[in-house]
């Protein structure tokens, strides 16, 4: 992300986080009627122990110097989670884990051992993606619950893009926005982690131009490297299915992520998935 885009992202993030906090939750009196939700800028500055002017400049996205100790104070004042704190530091201090775009590298390969794990998760739909959310691997269960990714050209197998462009995903999730926000929060965590990779800005602009729903959800600035959520699907062939989503980081140089949909306990999801797979037969992976 270029310098201007980084400062804009920082400004948006700080404003949204400030708006989430009620004065009482921060130990401040409610006071007079407020024109905007959440804390005022001067209240964040007070809680962080910095001048109101300096914090205002930071939130406005001005190019000013910051220190890790001051950012720690701001993160505490805004009650940020661990992932949100990392995102703040990445944007404010322009730290990055890597500066080379994956577009310049060959597609990540699934190792035999990782493929074995995929195959063993027979009744847990599982998708493996890279730091651009490009799908690089999946198992048979994922093909039956979601769609047959083999039929999609390699260059179009981006999970974020598919969520907004494929009708299968729009029909599948009972709460589509909740489903999408989980992936967008992961994507934003990568966006902050790899601030030097300009691929992200290009992709975000393309998605904003392609679908106004993306822009609305992206502006919420949720950040999570591994959200764990319960998701309800309405599958066209077997009806209601409940899955717990667990996102795991695969150790190695490729920075791969394994998203596992485990059938919710005390539900009929696994038996429905078994019938679905038996009825449909194996998918070409």
N, C-alpha and C positions, 0 to 999 in steps of 0.2 A: 504494500500500500504506500502511495506517495506521501510526502510530508503533509500536504494540505488535507488529504483524506484522513490521515491519522489524527490530526487535530480536530477535525470535524467529528470523527467517531468518538473521540474522547469527550467533546462537548456534549454530544447527544447522550452518551452513557451517564455522565455525571448528572445531567438534568433529570433523567428518568429515575436514577437511583434516589436522588433527593426527593422527588415527588412521591416515592413509595413510603417514606417514613413519616409517621404522625408524630407531632411534638411530644405527646405523652410517652410514646415508645422510646424517645430519646431523653426522657427526663426533663422535658421543658414544659412550661405551662401552655395551655391552649391559646390564651391571649384573645385578642380581638379577631373578628371575622377575617378569614384569609381569602385572598383573591384566587390563589392557586393551591392545589393539594400539596401536602407534604411540608417539608421544612423550607424556610427562606435561606437564601445564600448566606446571609450574615449569621444565621444560626448554625449552619454547617461550619463556617469559619470559627465560630466561638467554640464549638465542640472539638474541632481539630486543633485549636490553639494557633491559628494563623490569622493574618489580617483579612478583613472582609474584601479589601481591594484586590489582594493577591489571589484569593479564592475565586473572585468574580472573573479575573483575567483567565485563570485556569479553566473555569467552566465555559468561558466564551471561546475557548480554543486558541488563545493567544500563544505565541511562541515564547514561552518563558522557561527559565531553568527550574527544575524540581529536584528534590533529594528523596532518597528512599525513606528516610525517617519521617519527612513531612507527608509523603504518600501513605505511610503506615497510619498516621494520625487521621488522614482523610478517609481511608478505608474503614477505620474503626468508627468514625463519626457517621459514615453512611451505612454501617452495619453490613459490610460486604461479606459474601461467602468466600471460601478459599479460591474458587475458580474466578469469581468476580474480582478478587484482589489481584490475581495474576494478570487478568485482562487489563485492569487499571494500570499496573506497572508497565505492561508491554506497550500500551498506547502513550503513557506519559513520559516514559524514558526511552522509547523506541528501542526496546530490547527485542531480540529475535532469536529463535532457535536455528533458523536456517534462512539463507537468502536466495537459494536457487529454486526456481519454480519447477514443479514436477512436470510441467509441460515440456521441459527440456530433457527429461529423463524417460527411459523406457518404462512401460507400465509395470507396476509391482507384480511380482510373481508369488503365487501361493506355494509354499513349501509342501513337500509330501507329508510332513508331520501335521501341518495345519490342515491340509486336506483331509487327513485321517480324522482329525477332531470334528471337522465339518460333517463327515459321513456318519460318525458315531452319534451325533446329535440328531438322530433320525426323526424324532417327534418334537423337535425344537427348531422352528424356522430360524435360520441364521444367515446373516449377511456380513461380509467382510468388505470394508471400504478403506480408502486411503485418506490423506489429510485434505484432499479436495472433495471428499465425499463421493469419489468415483468408486463404483462397485467393482471389485476385482475378484470376488468369490461368493458363492452361496451354496446352500444344500438343496436337496430335493424338496424338503418340506417348505422352504421359502418359495420355490417355484409354484407349489400348489396353493399356498395361502395368498401370495402377492401376485406375481406374474412370472412368466418364463423369461428371465433376463437374457437367455441365450438368443432370443428372437430380436433383441434390441442391439443395434450397432454398438460396438465397443465405445466409440466416442460419445454416445448418448446415454451411457449407463451412469449418469450422475444422480444420486439419490435425491438431492434437493430439486433438481430439474424434474425428475420423474414425479415427485410428489405434487407438483403444480401442473404438469402437462398430461399425465395419464389418468384417464377416467377410472381405471381400476382402483387407484388409491383414493380418489374422491368418493367413490361409492363404498369402499371397504371400511374405513374408520367411522365409527359412530360420531365421535367428536374429532372431525378432521383437523381443526385448528390446534387442538391439544396434541394430536399426533404429530403434526408438522412442527410445532414449537419445540418438541424434544430434539428433533434433528437440527433445527435452526440454532438452538442453544449450543449444541456441539460444534456446529459450523462456525459460530461466532467465537468460540474458544480457540479454534484453529486460526481464525482471522486475526485474533490478537496475538497468538503465539508466533505466527509467521508474518510479522508486520512488513518485512522487506519483499514478500512475494506479491507482486502486482497482479498476479492472476486473480486474486480475490476481488479486487476493485472492479476488474473487467467483468467478472462473472456476476457480481452483485448488480452492476449497471444493466447487464443483459437481462437478468431476471426481473428487475424493476420495470424495464421497458416491456417485458413480455407479459407480466401478470401483476395487476395492482394489488392483489392479495399478498404477494410476496413483500412488497414495499411496506404495507401496513403491519405485517407480522415482524418483519426485520427491524422496524423502528422501535420495537419493544425492548430490544437489546438484552434479552435474557442470555445468560452465559452459564454453561455447565459442561464439564468434560465427560461426565458419565451420569446422566439422569436415569433414575430408576422409577419407572411409572407403570401403572396398570392400564392397559389399553383394551378397549372393546371393539371388536370387528363384527361386521354383519356380512358374512361370506355368502355369495350368491348361491352356493350349492349346499352348504350345511348350516347356515344361519349364524346365531350368536356364538362368538368365540372370545375368550378372555385370555390375555397374555400379559405376563410380567416381562418388561423389557429391561435387560441388563446389558450395559455397554462396557466392554473390556478392552484395554489397550494391549496390543500384541507387541511384545518386546522385539526390538530389531531396528535396523536402519531405515526401513520403509515406512515406519509410523503408521501401521495398520490398526484398524479398530474392528472388533468383533461384536456385532449387535445380535444378541440372543433373545428370542421370544419364547419364554417358557410357559407352557400351558398353566393357567392359574389353578392352584389346588382347590379341591372341592367344587370343581366345575367339570362339565362334560367335554371340555375343549380337546383333550388328548384323544378321547374315543372318536370324536368327530373328525379329527385330523387323520386318525388311522383309517376310518372309512373313506375319507376323501382321497387318500393316497392309494388305497386298495382299489377303489372304483376307477380312478383315473389312470392308474399304472404309472410306471417310472417316467419322469421327465428327462429330456435330453439336457445334460448339464455341460 
